[in-house]
């Protein structure tokens, strides 16, 4: 296992530099105090850990991981833990910063955190993943807590991984601490409605954006890049709630396309059986790049960062882009899409359903009283709509694209908290 990988600080593909540039643009428009701006450009804390893990074959493998706490002026840090072979500290820094803005935009009393381990979970057994998960929590124990930093699932982690982490932390504390982790199984204090929350929040945003544009979402045509949790649930809920027709989906191995659309149940069953959507008998194969450029009403980038850039933004034909992935669009592409009249629902809002229901899970853990799924859905809808119209009003008033409007709202709320606390 190689040491921590640092991104090239001069590379346009560095997600942390992208996050900083987005903040810089907002700070200039807001005429933000210099000290506040500089404070927000960097994480308040980050921890790098080295993890020895006994593998099934008897050898010990060394893994490297991180936890970044970007800003906790508004409340404890919150953010997922990713297991990925190409994880970098700069990606984790960027995601922690975006989580700060996301929680502020949603007006929930949390800050931004993120964690990651460089590993390939697809090549690891359940026992190896459990030992890795527990090793990570042993190293981070003093860094975490319901009033400090609350992790959750992210790329290639799951409710089961959260259960192992919760158990390890509880052992360290000598008592049950269900509130230290969200995205847990229901039997361990998880929240109803958490599984599809990210996609559900995105679908609510698409419905509101379509209404604002005067589009009929029923029968609208969609393409989904990335068919993991968020992307697959966007397919399911788009059809169920909006009457949407999905004509293309993709995963890391490639994509599929059928202009007549195809059913969620069939695509999911094929992926579960084969490990990929490719080779689906009801559709033809298509590349991830070609999927992004299809003539559709709604495009859901639901995979990795920076898939829409200045190189392909002019070729995007979708009327609405709903970013279920973090950092899917670069600042250069934002400007191109805006000038072309494409409505972009930025990640800060579009995929915030996940952290919002995680916050609901924290509230339920703290009170010991758990809500019915319908109550979770009702509260999520209210939060998403309030945030959407806050962003939209700012965009219209200031004549700017939605991402910058979301930043203006979020940065304003965080800087207000920092000033009240005497940080600058």
C-alpha positions as CSV (number, residue, x, y, z in Angstrom):
1,X,0.0,0.0,0.0
2,X,1.5,3.3,-1.1
3,X,1.8,6.3,1.2
4,X,-0.7,9.2,1.2
5,X,-1.1,10.6,-2.3
6,X,-1.0,14.3,-2.7
7,X,-2.6,16.0,-5.7
8,X,-0.5,18.3,-7.8
9,X,-1.3,21.7,-6.4
10,X,-1.1,23.3,-9.9
11,X,-3.4,20.8,-11.5
12,X,-6.9,21.8,-12.5
13,X,-8.0,18.4,-11.5
14,X,-7.2,19.1,-7.8
15,X,-10.6,19.1,-6.1
16,X,-9.4,21.1,-3.1
17,X,-8.1,23.9,-5.4
18,X,-11.5,23.8,-7.1
19,X,-13.2,24.2,-3.7
20,X,-10.9,27.1,-2.8
21,X,-11.5,28.8,-6.1
22,X,-15.3,28.5,-5.6
23,X,-15.0,30.1,-2.2
24,X,-12.6,32.8,-3.5
25,X,-15.2,33.9,-6.1
26,X,-18.0,34.0,-3.5
27,X,-15.7,35.9,-1.1
28,X,-14.9,38.5,-3.7
29,X,-18.6,39.1,-4.5
30,X,-19.4,39.3,-0.8
31,X,-16.4,41.6,-0.1
32,X,-15.7,39.1,2.7
33,X,-13.3,40.1,5.5
34,X,-9.8,38.9,4.7
35,X,-9.3,37.0,7.9
36,X,-12.6,35.2,7.6
37,X,-11.8,34.4,4.0
38,X,-8.4,32.9,4.8
39,X,-9.8,31.0,7.7
40,X,-12.4,29.4,5.5
41,X,-9.9,28.4,2.8
42,X,-8.3,25.8,5.0
43,X,-9.5,23.0,7.3
44,X,-9.3,23.7,11.0
45,X,-7.9,20.3,11.7
46,X,-6.9,17.1,9.9
47,X,-5.5,13.8,11.1
48,X,-3.5,11.4,9.0
49,X,-3.4,7.8,10.2
50,X,-1.4,4.6,9.4
51,X,-3.4,1.4,9.9
52,X,-1.8,-2.1,10.3
53,X,-4.4,-4.7,9.4
54,X,-4.1,-8.5,9.6
55,X,-5.2,-10.0,6.3
56,X,-6.9,-13.3,5.8
57,X,-3.7,-14.9,4.5
58,X,-1.9,-14.1,7.7
59,X,0.1,-11.2,6.4
60,X,-0.1,-7.6,7.8
61,X,-1.0,-4.9,5.3
62,X,-0.4,-1.2,6.0
63,X,-3.2,1.2,5.0
64,X,-3.3,5.0,5.1
65,X,-6.3,7.1,6.0
66,X,-7.4,10.6,7.0
67,X,-10.1,12.6,8.7
68,X,-10.5,16.3,7.9
69,X,-12.6,18.8,10.0
70,X,-13.1,21.9,7.9
71,X,-15.1,24.2,10.1
72,X,-17.3,23.7,13.2
73,X,-18.4,27.3,13.9
74,X,-22.1,26.3,13.5
75,X,-21.9,22.9,15.2
76,X,-20.1,19.5,15.3
77,X,-18.4,18.3,12.1
78,X,-20.4,15.9,9.9
79,X,-19.3,13.9,6.9
80,X,-18.9,10.5,5.4
81,X,-16.0,8.0,5.3
82,X,-14.8,6.7,1.9
83,X,-12.9,3.5,1.0
84,X,-11.3,4.0,-2.4
85,X,-8.0,2.9,-4.0
86,X,-7.5,6.4,-5.4
87,X,-8.4,8.4,-2.3
88,X,-6.3,11.6,-1.7
89,X,-6.0,14.0,1.1
90,X,-7.0,16.8,-1.3
91,X,-10.2,15.1,-2.2
92,X,-11.1,14.6,1.4
93,X,-10.3,18.3,2.2
94,X,-12.5,19.4,-0.7
95,X,-15.4,17.2,0.4
96,X,-15.1,18.4,4.0
97,X,-15.3,22.0,2.8
98,X,-18.3,21.3,0.6
99,X,-19.9,19.7,3.6
100,X,-19.5,22.9,5.6
101,X,-21.3,24.8,2.9
102,X,-23.9,22.0,2.4
103,X,-25.0,22.0,6.1
104,X,-25.0,25.8,6.2
105,X,-27.2,26.0,3.1
106,X,-29.6,23.5,4.5
107,X,-29.5,25.5,7.8
108,X,-28.8,22.6,10.0
109,X,-26.5,23.1,13.0
110,X,-23.4,21.2,11.8
111,X,-20.0,21.8,10.3
112,X,-18.1,20.0,7.6
113,X,-15.9,16.9,7.9
114,X,-14.8,14.0,5.8
115,X,-12.8,10.8,6.1
116,X,-11.1,8.3,3.8
117,X,-8.9,5.3,3.6
118,X,-6.8,4.3,0.6
119,X,-7.9,0.8,-0.1
120,X,-9.8,-1.4,-2.6
121,X,-12.8,-2.8,-0.8
122,X,-13.8,-4.8,-3.8
123,X,-10.7,-7.0,-3.2
124,X,-11.2,-7.4,0.5
125,X,-13.2,-10.0,2.5
126,X,-15.8,-9.0,5.0
127,X,-13.4,-9.9,7.8
128,X,-10.6,-7.7,6.4
129,X,-13.0,-4.8,6.0
130,X,-14.2,-5.2,9.6
131,X,-10.6,-5.2,10.9
132,X,-9.8,-2.1,8.8
133,X,-12.9,-0.3,10.0
134,X,-12.1,-1.0,13.6
135,X,-8.5,0.0,13.2
136,X,-9.5,3.4,11.7
137,X,-11.8,4.1,14.6
138,X,-9.2,3.2,17.2
139,X,-6.9,5.8,15.7
140,X,-9.6,8.4,15.4
141,X,-11.4,7.8,18.7
142,X,-10.4,11.0,20.5
143,X,-11.2,13.0,17.3
144,X,-14.8,11.8,17.1
145,X,-18.0,12.1,19.2
146,X,-21.6,13.2,19.0
147,X,-20.5,16.7,20.0
148,X,-17.3,16.7,18.0
149,X,-17.5,14.9,14.7
150,X,-20.1,12.4,13.4
151,X,-19.1,10.2,10.4
152,X,-21.5,8.5,8.0
153,X,-21.3,6.2,5.0
154,X,-19.8,7.4,1.7
155,X,-18.3,5.8,-1.4
156,X,-17.8,2.0,-0.9
157,X,-18.8,2.1,2.8
158,X,-22.2,0.9,4.1
159,X,-24.5,0.6,7.1
160,X,-22.6,-2.6,8.0
161,X,-19.3,-0.7,8.0
162,X,-20.9,2.0,10.2
163,X,-22.1,-0.7,12.6
164,X,-18.5,-2.0,13.0
165,X,-17.3,1.5,13.6
166,X,-20.0,2.3,16.1
167,X,-19.3,-0.9,18.0
168,X,-15.6,-0.1,18.2
169,X,-16.2,3.4,19.4
170,X,-18.7,2.2,22.0
171,X,-16.1,-0.4,23.3
172,X,-13.6,2.4,23.6
173,X,-16.0,4.6,25.6
174,X,-17.3,1.7,27.7
175,X,-20.9,2.4,26.8
176,X,-23.2,2.5,23.8
177,X,-22.7,5.7,21.7
178,X,-25.2,5.3,18.9
179,X,-25.0,9.0,18.2
180,X,-21.4,9.0,17.0
181,X,-22.3,7.5,13.6
182,X,-25.2,8.0,11.2
183,X,-26.3,5.9,8.3
184,X,-26.5,2.9,10.7
185,X,-28.7,-0.1,10.4
186,X,-32.2,0.4,11.8
187,X,-31.5,-2.1,14.5
188,X,-28.7,0.1,15.8
189,X,-30.4,3.4,15.9
190,X,-30.5,4.2,12.2
191,X,-33.2,6.4,10.7
192,X,-36.1,5.3,8.5
193,X,-35.7,7.0,5.1
194,X,-31.9,7.2,5.2
195,X,-31.2,4.8,2.4
196,X,-32.7,6.8,-0.4
197,X,-32.4,10.2,1.2
198,X,-29.7,11.6,-1.1
199,X,-31.6,10.7,-4.3
200,X,-34.9,11.7,-2.8
201,X,-33.6,15.2,-2.0
202,X,-32.2,15.5,-5.5
203,X,-35.6,14.5,-7.0
204,X,-37.4,17.1,-4.9
205,X,-34.9,19.7,-6.3
206,X,-35.5,18.6,-9.9
207,X,-39.3,18.9,-9.4
208,X,-38.9,22.4,-8.1
209,X,-36.4,23.4,-10.8
210,X,-38.7,22.0,-13.5
211,X,-41.7,24.0,-12.1
212,X,-39.6,27.2,-12.0
213,X,-38.7,26.6,-15.7
214,X,-42.2,25.8,-16.7
215,X,-41.3,22.2,-17.6
216,X,-43.6,19.3,-17.0
217,X,-41.5,16.7,-15.1
218,X,-43.9,13.9,-15.9
219,X,-42.6,12.1,-18.9
220,X,-39.3,14.0,-18.8
221,X,-36.2,12.1,-20.1
222,X,-33.2,11.5,-17.9
223,X,-29.7,10.1,-18.0
224,X,-27.8,9.0,-14.9
225,X,-24.0,8.8,-14.8
226,X,-23.1,6.6,-11.8
227,X,-25.4,3.8,-10.7
228,X,-24.5,3.3,-7.1
229,X,-26.8,4.2,-4.2
230,X,-27.7,7.7,-5.2
231,X,-27.9,7.1,-9.0
232,X,-29.9,3.9,-8.8
233,X,-32.4,5.5,-6.3
234,X,-32.7,8.5,-8.6
235,X,-33.8,6.1,-11.3
236,X,-36.4,4.5,-9.0
237,X,-37.7,7.7,-7.4
238,X,-37.6,9.7,-10.6
239,X,-40.0,7.1,-12.2
240,X,-42.2,6.8,-9.1
241,X,-42.5,10.4,-8.0
242,X,-42.1,12.3,-11.3
243,X,-43.0,9.9,-14.0
244,X,-39.5,10.3,-15.4
245,X,-38.2,8.1,-18.2
246,X,-34.6,7.1,-17.8
247,X,-32.9,6.3,-21.1
248,X,-29.3,5.8,-20.0
249,X,-27.3,4.8,-16.9
250,X,-23.7,4.0,-16.3
251,X,-21.2,2.7,-13.8
252,X,-17.4,2.5,-13.6
253,X,-17.3,-0.2,-16.4
254,X,-19.5,1.7,-18.9
255,X,-23.0,2.6,-19.7
256,X,-26.3,1.5,-21.4
257,X,-28.7,3.4,-23.6
258,X,-32.3,2.8,-24.8
259,X,-34.2,5.8,-26.2
260,X,-37.4,4.1,-25.1
261,X,-36.2,3.9,-21.5
262,X,-36.0,0.8,-19.2
263,X,-37.3,-0.2,-15.8
264,X,-35.3,0.4,-12.6
265,X,-36.1,-3.2,-11.4
266,X,-34.6,-4.7,-14.6
267,X,-31.4,-2.6,-14.6
268,X,-30.8,-3.2,-10.8
269,X,-31.3,-6.9,-11.2
270,X,-28.9,-7.1,-14.1
271,X,-26.2,-5.2,-12.2
272,X,-26.7,-7.3,-9.1
273,X,-26.3,-10.5,-11.2
274,X,-23.3,-9.4,-13.3
275,X,-21.6,-6.6,-11.2
276,X,-22.2,-3.9,-13.9
277,X,-25.0,-2.3,-15.9
278,X,-23.0,-3.1,-19.1
279,X,-24.3,-5.9,-21.2
280,X,-27.9,-5.2,-20.2
281,X,-30.1,-7.0,-22.8
282,X,-32.7,-4.2,-23.0
283,X,-30.2,-1.5,-24.1
284,X,-27.1,-0.8,-26.2
285,X,-23.7,0.0,-24.6
286,X,-22.7,3.7,-24.4
287,X,-19.6,5.3,-22.9
288,X,-19.7,7.5,-19.8
289,X,-18.6,10.5,-21.9
290,X,-21.3,10.0,-24.5
291,X,-24.0,9.6,-21.8
292,X,-23.2,13.1,-20.5
293,X,-23.8,14.6,-23.9
294,X,-27.2,13.0,-24.6
295,X,-30.2,15.1,-25.5
296,X,-32.2,14.7,-22.3
297,X,-34.2,16.9,-20.0
298,X,-32.4,16.0,-16.8
299,X,-28.8,14.8,-16.4
300,X,-27.8,13.3,-13.1
301,X,-23.9,13.2,-12.6
302,X,-23.9,10.7,-9.7
303,X,-20.3,9.3,-9.7
304,X,-17.0,11.0,-9.2
305,X,-15.7,14.6,-9.2
306,X,-15.1,16.8,-12.2
307,X,-16.9,15.0,-15.0
308,X,-18.3,18.2,-16.6
309,X,-15.4,20.5,-17.5
310,X,-14.6,23.2,-20.0
311,X,-13.7,20.4,-22.4
312,X,-17.2,19.0,-22.6
313,X,-19.5,21.7,-21.2
314,X,-20.4,23.1,-24.6
315,X,-21.7,19.7,-25.6
316,X,-24.1,19.3,-22.7
317,X,-27.7,19.3,-24.0
318,X,-29.7,18.7,-20.8
319,X,-32.0,21.4,-19.6
320,X,-31.4,20.6,-15.9
321,X,-28.2,19.1,-14.4
322,X,-28.8,17.6,-10.9
323,X,-25.5,17.0,-9.2
324,X,-25.9,14.0,-7.0
325,X,-22.1,13.6,-7.0
326,X,-19.9,16.0,-5.1
327,X,-17.8,18.4,-7.3
328,X,-19.1,17.0,-10.6
329,X,-18.7,20.4,-12.4
330,X,-15.7,22.6,-12.5
331,X,-15.9,26.4,-12.1
332,X,-15.0,26.9,-15.8
333,X,-17.9,24.6,-16.8
334,X,-20.3,26.4,-14.5
335,X,-19.8,29.6,-16.4
336,X,-20.3,27.8,-19.8
337,X,-23.5,26.0,-18.6
338,X,-24.9,29.3,-17.2
339,X,-24.3,31.2,-20.4
340,X,-26.0,28.4,-22.4
341,X,-29.1,28.7,-20.3
342,X,-28.8,25.3,-18.5
343,X,-30.1,25.1,-15.0
344,X,-27.6,23.5,-12.7
345,X,-28.7,22.3,-9.2
346,X,-25.4,22.3,-7.4
347,X,-24.1,19.5,-5.2
348,X,-24.3,21.7,-2.1
349,X,-28.1,21.4,-2.5
350,X,-28.9,18.6,-4.8
351,X,-27.3,15.8,-2.7
352,X,-27.9,17.3,0.7
353,X,-30.8,15.0,1.4
354,X,-28.3,12.5,2.8
355,X,-26.7,14.7,5.4
356,X,-30.1,16.2,6.2
357,X,-31.6,12.8,7.1
358,X,-28.3,12.0,8.9
359,X,-29.0,15.1,11.0
360,X,-32.5,13.8,11.6
361,X,-30.9,10.5,12.7
362,X,-28.8,12.4,15.2
363,X,-31.9,14.1,16.6
364,X,-33.6,10.8,17.0
365,X,-30.6,9.2,18.7
366,X,-30.4,12.1,21.1
367,X,-34.0,11.9,22.0
368,X,-34.4,8.1,22.0
369,X,-37.6,8.5,19.9
370,X,-37.7,7.4,16.3
371,X,-39.9,8.8,13.5
372,X,-42.0,6.9,11.0
373,X,-40.6,7.0,7.4
374,X,-43.4,9.3,6.3
375,X,-42.4,11.8,8.9
376,X,-38.8,11.7,7.7
377,X,-40.0,12.3,4.1
378,X,-42.2,15.2,5.2
379,X,-39.4,16.9,7.1
380,X,-36.9,16.3,4.3
381,X,-39.2,17.8,1.7
382,X,-39.6,21.0,3.8
383,X,-35.9,21.4,4.3
384,X,-35.1,20.8,0.6
385,X,-37.7,23.2,-0.7
386,X,-36.7,26.0,1.8
387,X,-33.0,25.7,0.8
388,X,-33.9,25.5,-3.0
389,X,-35.9,28.8,-2.9
390,X,-33.3,30.5,-0.7
391,X,-30.7,29.7,-3.4
392,X,-33.0,30.6,-6.2
393,X,-33.9,34.0,-4.8
394,X,-30.3,34.8,-4.3
395,X,-29.4,33.7,-7.8
396,X,-32.2,35.9,-9.3
397,X,-31.5,38.9,-7.1
398,X,-27.8,38.9,-7.8
399,X,-28.1,37.6,-11.4
400,X,-25.7,34.7,-10.9
401,X,-25.6,30.9,-11.4
402,X,-27.1,28.6,-8.8
403,X,-23.8,27.3,-7.4
404,X,-22.5,30.8,-6.6
405,X,-25.9,31.7,-5.1
406,X,-25.6,28.6,-2.9
407,X,-22.1,29.7,-1.8
408,X,-23.3,33.2,-1.0
409,X,-26.1,31.8,1.3
410,X,-23.8,29.2,3.0
411,X,-20.7,31.3,3.4
412,X,-22.8,34.1,4.9
413,X,-24.2,31.8,7.5
414,X,-20.8,30.4,8.5
415,X,-19.1,33.8,8.7
416,X,-21.9,35.1,10.8
417,X,-21.3,32.2,13.3
418,X,-17.6,32.8,13.3
419,X,-18.0,36.5,13.9
420,X,-20.4,36.0,16.8
421,X,-17.9,33.5,18.3
422,X,-15.1,36.1,18.0
423,X,-13.0,34.1,15.6
424,X,-12.2,37.1,13.5
